[in-house]
């Protein structure tokens, strides 16, 4: 699935950005998106919308400032410890480290996440495992 965002944080020329989401065998973002569109009846406009105090979808998209409190609330409901400590940075960092520990090269990670320069990407990736412990551990399971 390809998603176009008309405005992103790093888009100084206001050209918008295109992001790709793969169809996966489980926890699929494409299926989740299509299910949401089908159930909500949305035909145009913002995908993620604010909700009125009566529980109805607004025409307006979610306010960017409401995303982190919503995320923390969902984490808290899921029983995740220290849910109030999480941020968008935490999610990007967690994904970046998961991807690199599972063999993603930096170029692929940057393309997938949308980072334009290595300096941005490296802020989110922990230092390399000097002994490649994770790969050795996986091989020991065979």
Secondary structure, DSSP 8 states (H G I E B T S, - for coil): -EEEES--TT-TT---EEEE----SSS-HHHHHHHHHHHHT--SS-SSEEE-TTS-EEEEE--HHHHHHHHHHHHHHTT-TTGGG--HHHHHHHHHHHHHHTT--HHHHHHHHT--SHHHHHTTS----TT-HHHHHHHHT-
